[in-house]
Amino acid sequence: MKPVFSSLEYLDPEKVYSFSDQLENDIGIEVYIQIHSDKFVDYQKEIFQEFVADFVDQVKSTALSSKDVEELLEKHLQNLNTKLQSFADKLRDVPKCDLRGYVQVILDEGVKTWMIGKTTLLIFRGDKLYSLLENSYQEQSNVDQFSDFIGWELERWDVFLYAGTKLSEVLDQNDYAEIEAILAKENAGAVLDYLDDLFASRIEKQYIWFLWSFSITGIEFSAPHSGKIGSLASKYTSKLWGKFASKVDLMKWKYTTKKVLKGNNYYLMVGVLTLAVLFLSFAILAQLRSAKKNQITFQTSTWATVLLTIDDIKRDIASFKELDPSSDEKSLKYSEILQKLSLIEQKGIRQEDTATLKKMLNQDYEKGFMVRTISDLAQFDDEKTGRKTAILTFNASEKNKLWAPVSVNVDSAINVAGEKSALIGVVNDATRGSLVEYNLWWVAKECSSSISKKGLFCYTEGGDLFYVGKLGIEPMEVVDNDWATKTIWGIGVFGRNNFYLFQANPNNIGAALLTRYRNVAGSESKYQNASNYTILAGSGANLPQQLGGFAIDGNFLAWGAGKMYQFRRASNIGSALDYREVPMLWGDKSSSSYSNNVKIIATASSPFVYLFDKENQTFTVYESSPTKTHENYKTSFKLYYMFRFKFDLSAKNNRIIDVTIPENTGDRPELYLLSSEGVNKINLYDFIDSLKNNKNLKAVSEAE
């Protein structure tokens, strides 16, 4: 089978490993991997080359069924994941080995694909989008790994489109409809040209990484492998048996043997004993080989190789419990023990022991690092007082009109923004507020509280800004110019008349990172007097390619590449911004890193800073020291980890969409959670007080 391929690449070709071969008439393999890191690129390529060579050699040297090929490739990919993990664990100055791509085999009438990293697969059948598959990956891991395979039966005219990004963040339903229209008239190559032009107006192409397609165009499928194996077995068995039978008269051999044995009991006994000894020897050797096969080796951080045993891991867990959680050693130890347990799991031995030890380890981890895993928001309910955390549960009509919840903002009332409409002035289930529909072409991407705190400022994927109040929406406009950008990465307000518009890429020294606007007196929608704030050259810290998660607390905070940055005016009269990386101390920084989809919550009146990681579903509390509320330390404080909520609401088919903490709650913070089901409120200060007063984090109820 020879599909038709098309591709667009947005990364240095030197950072790409690719392989394509037709191993047999009905086995085609495609390997395409992009390497985002700048260091050890050649070494990573060598790992992939070794993986491909081992697999191809084995396939070419042995007659295999389709199932055999699939299982063989799965085994080699597991080994590849282990090698990638081992390689990443040895690195100290590389934050993550970011890999994206796929391994694909075409077997008989089907395709199997394994994706790695932030990769998306679109499948079109009959010129219609049949399936959208976004690879599951762990942003917090130090290296991307191949996930479980996806299997698909092929039909003529199928089109498969791979992309090195999460396409749902870039494309909408209208885009998919346009792609379908192009396929109906042209081919996959035309689709790539369309997407190339589209991305140019929405996102920097380097964040797409690659586009790769293949099409099935009227190809006849060959017979399955299993027939080949059957014929081969029959062929060679017949040959061997024929040769044996031609050389030996079986009946004559049987008679002669019986005659010889008669009257030779002594020799017979010796022969039997000899055979028994040989049998026992072979059994012992087999046991030794089996024991050796089940031996597991582990390479330590000092490059020493040691044998793994369950008792060793038990001792590791005991020492882990005694380590200081404020030290990096504890998080490194946790990662090491997880790796050891994973190696034993891969061997398929001592499964019950492994599961028990992993449970023990995670319990000690959560206790040591002050983590509360939440599988049901009802765990925050107070059984003693009967207080419920649920404030608002969306009804069917609200879900339908909101479309998908986007953000929650709380001042005198609760305002919930969805992609298509908003609930303004919510108090509780009894007072649900006003449902205001946008009736816009683009959906809302993000919203913040308005200057008056009575409504919302929102922006769309297309860069349109609008105000939402109880009476409806108004487009926001600049009366003396135009908005600084259509590529908006954040908005915010500060004080009584300041509105801020943030941009994503800070690397152009002298370019605007943010723009401040002053509202026309009495208006929520009209603005003037734009002031661009640019980055001061030579400030010291190296900024990442992209920033997001902006917060305003008198200065500006932003998130990028797993770090927090603070921007401040270099002088009281200028508009240049000096900046620094904010030190973040304590906590697990080894096995629980942040994604790039992080929201910062900070206010001028609070000593706390909060991070909501939407990708990893965590909410983390930090305290500033010296306190950032003190005038002398506003731009020099450090952040110290306090505790974390880890949300896993998948069993309830739920997910945390957004969080907020009203500024007026100050040092008695209240946490509002927006989920796909509604809004919940948690008295966050209960957990802070518990930790400060008792040196222990407040417990939550057990999940039902």
N, C-alpha and C positions, 0 to 999 in steps of 0.2 A: 504494500500500500504506500503510495507516495502522495501525501496531501500537499496542497499549495500553501506556501508560507509567505508572510509579509511581516515587516518589523520596522519600528522606530526606536532608537536608543538615545537617551539623554545623559549618558554617563561616559566618562573616559573609557574607550575600548580596552585600555590596558587593565581595567578593573572588571573585566567580564571574562567568565569562563563559559564556553559553550562546546557542545559535542552533538553530532548528529550522525546516525548510521542506520543502515538497513541490515540487521544482523542475519535475517533470513527473509524469505518471501513474505512472511506474515508477522515479523517482529521488527518494528521500527522504534528507535529510541531517540529522544530529544532531551538534552540537558542544557539549561540556560540559567546562569546564576550571576548576579551583579554583586560586587563587593564594595560597600560604601566606605569602609575605613581606609585611612591613608597608610597605615602601617601593616607590614607583613602580608601584603597582597599576594606576592609570589608564593609564599608558604601556603596560604589558603588555597590558591590554585592547585598546588601540588596535592593537597588533601583530596580535592575533587577529581583530579586526574587519576590518582591511585584508586579511588572508589569506582570510577568508570572502567578502568583497565581490569580490575578484579572481576567486575560483573560481566563485562563483555567476553573476557577469556573463558569464563565458566559457561556462559551461554553457548559460545561457539564450539566448545569442546564436548558438550553433552547434549543429547537429544532430550528436550524438555517439553512438557505440556504447557499450555497457557497458565494453568494454576501454578505449576512449578516455577515458571518465569516470574510470576507475580510474587510468590513467596520468597524467591531468591532475591529479588530486588528489594522487597521489604526488609529482609535480613541485612542486606548491604547498606541500606539507608539507616537502619538502626545503628550499625557500626559507625557509619559516617557521623551521625548525631553525637555518638560517644566521643569520637575524635575531635569534632568541633568544640564540644564542651571542654575536653581536656586542654585543647589549645587555648581557649578563652580564659580558662582558670589560671593559666600561667602568666597572663598579661597583667600588668600593673598600671600602665599609663594610657590604656585605651578604654573609654567608658563602655563601649559595646561593639561587638562584631555584627554590624548591621548587614544582613544578607537578604536578597529578594530574588525570586525566580521559581523554577519548577523543574521537575524530572517527569518525563512523560513517556509511556510506552504504548504503542498500538499493537494489540494482540487480537488476531482473528477479526471479529466484527465489533470490537470495543476498544476503548481507550482508558488507561489508568493514569492518573496524575497525582503527584505529591508536590505540594507547594511549600515554600519557605518564606518566613518573614511577612511583611505587609504586602501581600500579593492578592489580586482579585482575578477571578475567572468568570467571564461572561460566556454563556452558551446560547447561540441562536439556532432555532430550528424553524424551517418554513418562513424565514425572514422575520421571525418574531423572537423577542427575548424569552427564552425558555427557562433559564436559571441564572441567578447571580450568586456566586460563591465567594465570600471573603474569608481568606485564610485566618484561622485562629492562631494568634501568636501572643507571646508574653513580652510586653514592653519592658518589664522590670528585669528580665534575664540579661546576662552578659553576652549571650550569643543567640542568634536565631537558629532554629532547628526545623527539620522537615516534619510536617504533620502527617496524620493518617491519610491514606490515599482516597481519591474520589474516583469511582468507576462509572462508566457511561457507555451505553450501546450506541454505536455510530449509525447514522443514516446519511444517505446522499444529501448534499447541500448543507450539512451542518457547518456552522462557523464557530470556532473557539477563539476567544479574545482574552489574552492575559495582559495584566497591567501591574506595574510595580508600585501600587499605592492602593488605598481604600477608595474605590471609585464612588461609593455612596456619599463620600464627603465632597465630591467634585461635580458629579452629574445628578440631574433630577429626571423626573418622568418625561419631561418634554425632550430632553436630550436622547433618552432611550427611544422615544418615538421617532426622532429624526434619524437615528442609526438604522432603525427598522426600515424606514423609507428609502435610505441609501442602499441597503442590502437588496431591497426589492427591485432596484433599477441597475445597480452596479455590483461591486464586489467588496471583499474585506479590505483590500488596499485602499479603496475610496473611503472606507470608514476610518482608517488610520489617518488619512489626510484631513478628514473632517475634525477628528479629535485633536489633532495637532494644532489646527487653527483655533479650536474652541479653548484649549488649555492656555493658549497664549494670552487670552483675555481674562483668565480666572486665577491662574496659579503659575508660579515659576516652574518651568518644565523640568528642572532638575529634581523636583519633588515627585514627579511622575515616574522617573527612573527609566521605564521602558514600556512599549506596547508591542505585543507579539501576537500574531493570529495565524491560524491554519484552517483551511477549508477542505471539505470532502466533496469532490466534484465528479460524481458519476463513476466511481471506482468499483470494480468487481472484487468481492471478498473471496479469499482462498479458504480451503478446508482447514479445520482445527488441527492443532498439534497432536491431539490424542490419537488420531488415526495413524499418524506417522510412528508414534511410539509402539502401537500395537503391531504394525507391520514389521518394524525393526526387531521387536522381540520374537515374533514368529519366525522371521527369516534366520536369525542367528541361532535360536534354539534348535531348529530343524537341522541346520548344518552341523552343530556340535553333536547332537544325538546320532546323526547318521554316521559321522566319523567314528564315534565310540562303538556303535553297534557293529560296524564293519570289521573292527579289530578284535572283538571279543565274542566267543560263543557262550552265551549266558548260561545255558543248561549244563554244558560241560564244566564250566567253572564252578557251579553249585555242587555237582557230584564230587568233584575232586576235593573241594574244601571239606566236605563232610567226612571223607575218607581219611584225610590227614589228621583231623581233630580226634578221631576215635583212637584210643590207646595212648594219647599224649596229654593226659590230664595235668602232669607237673608243668610242662611247658605252657599249657593253657593258663594255669594259675599265675605263673610268672608274667605271662603276657597281659592278663587281666590287671594284675597289680601295677604293672608298668603303665598301662593305659590310665589307671586310676590316678597314679602319681602325676602323669602328664595332664590329666583333666584338672586336678587340683591346682597344679602350677598355672595352667591357663586361667583358671578362675581367679587366683590371687592376682595375676597380672592384670586381668580385666578389672578387678576391684581397684587396683592401684591406678589404672588408667582413668577409671570413673572418678576416683577421688581427685586425681590431678585435674580432670576436666571441670570438676565442681569448685576447684580452687579459684579464688577471686583475688586479683592483685589491685592495688590502689597506689597511685603516685601522689605523694604528699607535696605540700607547698615548697618543701626543700628539695624536691626532685628525687626523693628516696622512694623505692618501691617496696611495699609491705603487703603481706597476706591479710585479707579481711576475714574476720570471724564475728559471729553474733556477740560473743562475750566482749570483744574489743569495742564494738559499737555501744554496748551497754555502759562500758567504762567511759566512753566519749560523752554520752548523754549525762552521766553523773558529773563529769567535770564541766560540761556546758552549763549546768544548773548553777554552779558556783561562780561563774564569771560575772564581772561587772557589766551590766547592760549599757553603761555609758562608754564602754571601750569598743573599739573596732574589732577586738579579738573575739567578742561574743558572736557578732554577726558572721565573721569569717568561719568560726567553729560550726555554726549552724549550717552554713552552705556546705562545708566539708562533710558533715554527717549525712546531709541529704544526698550528696553525691554517692557516698558509700552505700546507703540504703537503696538507691536507684540501681547501682551495679548488681547488688544481690537480687533485686526484683527482676532485672533483665536475664539473669541466669535461671530464673524460675524455681529457686530453692528457698526453703524456710519462709514460705509466703506468710504464714500466720504470724511467725515471730517478727517478720519485717513490718507487717501491718501494725502490730502492737507497739513496736518501737517507734514507728513513725507517729502514731497517735501520742505516745508519751513525749516525744520530742516537740511536737507542735503545741501540746499543752504547756510545756515548760517555756517554749518560745513566747507564747501569748502572755504568760505570766511575767516573764522577764522583761519583755518589751512593752508591756501595758497595752495589749491588743485585745479588742473585743470583736469577735466575729458575729455578725448579725445576719441571720437567715430569715428573720421575720421582724418587721418594724414593731410588732406588738411586744417584742422583748423589752422595749423601752417603757411599756406601761407600768404604772406603780400599783402593785397588787394591794398594798396596805391602804392607800387612799382611794383606790379605784380610779385614779386619773389616767385617762387615755391620751396617747400621743397623736392619734389621728384627728386632724382638724377638718379636712375636707376630703371626701371620696368622690371622684368624678362619676357622674352618671353617663349613660350611654349617649345621650344627646351632646353633652359637653365633650366627651371623647371624640365624637364624630366631627364636631365643629372646631375644636382645638387642633385636630389632626394629630400632631405629636407635640407633647409638652416641650418647651424650650428653656424657660427660666422662671424663677420665683424671686420676687422682691417684696420686702416687708418694711413698712413705715407705720403710719396710723392704721393701715389695713393691709391685707395681703393681695398682691397683684400677680396673677399667673399668666405668663405668655405662652401661647402655642404657635405652631407654624402658620396657622390660618386665622386664628382669633385669640382673644385674651379675656380672662375673667378679671374685672376691675372692682376693687372694693370688697373682697371676700373677708368674712369674719369667721364663719364656721359652716357646718352643713345646713344650719337653719337660715343663715344669711349668706347666700352664695355669690353675691355681687352681680355685676352687669356683664353679660356675654357680648363682646364687641367683635364683629367680624371685620377683617381687613379688606377683603375683596381686591387683593393685589395680585399681579402676575407672579412675582417672586414670593417665596415663603420667608418668614422671619428666621434669622439665624441666631440672634442674641438680643436681649433687652436689658436695660438698666432702669432704675428709678429716675423719674423726671426731676427737674429742678424743684418743682412745687411739692414733690413726693406724692402727688395725687394720681399720677398715671405712670406711663412707661415711655421711654425712648427705645426704639427698635431699629435694627438695620437688617437688610436682606442680603442674600447671596449676590444680588446684582449691584449692591452698594447704595440702595435707596434708604433714606432715613425718614422715619415718621413717628409722630407722637400719638399715643393711645390714651384716651380718657373715657370716662363713663358715657360721654355723648357721641363718641365715635373717634375717627382718626383724622389727623392733619399731616400733610407732608411737611417735613422740616426743610428750611431753605436758608441760604446765606444771602442777605439782601444786598450786600455790597461786593459780592464775588461769587464764588462757587466752592463746594466742598473740596478739601485738599486731595482726596483720593476716593476712588470707587472700590479699591481693594482694602476694605476695613477689617481690622483684626481685633478691635475692641473699642468700646465707648464707655464713658463715665462722666459723672458730675461731681463738683466739689463747691461747697459754699452755696450762695444764693443765686448766682448767675453765670457760673463757669461750666461749659460743656466741652469735653475732650474727645478727640478722635485719634485713635492709635493706628499705627502702621506696623507691618510685620518685620521687615528686614532692616536691621540697624547697622549693617556693615558699610554702608556708604557714609563715610564721615562727611558731615556737612549737609546730608539729607535730613529731612524732617522725620523724627520718630513719632511725634505727636503734634497735634494742632489744637490750640485753645480758642474757643469762641465765646463771646459774651452775648447773652440774649437781649433782644429788643425789649425794653421795659414792659412788663405785663404780659409778655408772650412766651409760650412754651415751644413754639414752632419756628420763630424767626430769629436769626442770629447775624452778628456782624463782628467786625474787628478781629479777624483771624490772626493768630500769632503762632508761627512755627517754632517748635523747640527742636534744635539740632544737637547731635552728639559731639561733645568736645573731643577734639583730637588729642591723643596721648594721655587718656585717662587711666590707662593701666590694664584693666581686665580685658581679656579677649571675649568678645561677644559672639554668640552663636549665630547661625544663619537665619534663625527665625525666633521671634518672641511672641508670647501670648499670655493669657491669664492675668491681664493687667489689673492693678488695684491702685487707688489713690488714698493716701493718708496724710496729706500735706506734702509728701514727695510722691514718687511713682515707683511701683514695684512691678516686675515682669518676670516671666518664667521662660526658660529656653534650655534645651539640651540637659535637662536634669538639674539645673541650678537656678537660684533666684538672684536677680539683679535689682539694685536700687539706683534710680536716676534722680538727680537733684540739680537745681539751678546752680551754675557755677558762681553767679553773682546775683545780687538783688535787682539789678537793672538789666541784665542780659538775658538772652533766651537760649544760650548754650547749656547743655546738660552734661554734668560730670556724672560718673557712675562707678559702681563697685559691685563685686560679687558679695552677697550677704552670707557669712559663714553659717552653716547649719550643722549643729553638733548633736552628738548622741544618736540614739535610735539605730535601727538596722539599715545600714547603708550598703550592705553587700548583696543580700538576697532579695531585698525589697526596694528596688529602685523605682523612681517615678517615670511615668510616660511623659510625652510632650503635651498631652491634653490635660493640663492642670490649671485650676482656677485658684487665684490668691484672694483671700479675704483679709483685709486690714483696714482699720480706722484710726483716726488721729487720737481718739480718746481711750484706746484699748492697748494694753501691753502685749496682747496675744496676736499671733498671725496664724491663719488656718490655710491648709492646702486641701482642696478637693480634687482627687485624681479620677476623672470621669472614666478613663479607659480601664484602670485597675480597680475602680469602685472602692476607693479608700478615702477617709477623711482624717486628717492628721492635725494635731494641735501642737503649736510651738509657743514658747514664752520668750520674750526678748529680755536680754540682760547685757549691760545695764538697760533699764526699761526705756523703750523708745518714746514713751510719753514725756520723758524729761527733755527739756530744751537742749541740754548739752550732749545728748546721746542719740538724737533723731537720725543721724547719718553715720553712726559708728557702732550700733548695737550688734549683738550676735543672737542667733536663734537657737534655743535648746529644746530638743524633743521632749514632749510630755506623754502623749498617748495617741492611739489610733483606733478608729472604727473601720472594720473591714466588712463590706457589705457583700453578701452572697444570697440574693433574693431569687435565684433562678428557679427554685422549687415552687415559688409563688408566681412565676412568670412575670416578674417585676424587676425594675432596675431604677437606681437613683439617677436622675437626670441633672439636677442642679441643687445647690445648697446656698443659703444665705444666713447672715447673722445681722440683725438690725443694729445700726450704729447706736441707737438710744439705749440698748441693753448694756453698753459699756463693759465694766469689769464683772458683770453678772450676765454673761452671754447666753442667748437662747438660739438654738440651732433649728432652722427650718429646712426640711427636706422635701424636695419635689421628686416624686416618683411617677411612673407611668400610670399609677392608680390614684394619686391624689397628693395631699400635703400633710406632713406630720411635723410636730414641734417637740423638741427635746430641751429640757433644762440642762444645758451644757455645763453650767456652773456647778451642778451637783457632782459631776465627774472631776472637775478641776479641784473643788473643795476637798473631795474624798482623797485625791492624790496628795494634795498639799498637807492636809491635816493628819491623815492616817498612813501616808507613804504607800497607799494601796489604792488601786482604781476601783471605783464603784462597780459592783457586779450588775449584770442584766439578767432578766428572766430566761429560763430555758426555752428553746424553741419547741413548739408543739409538733 
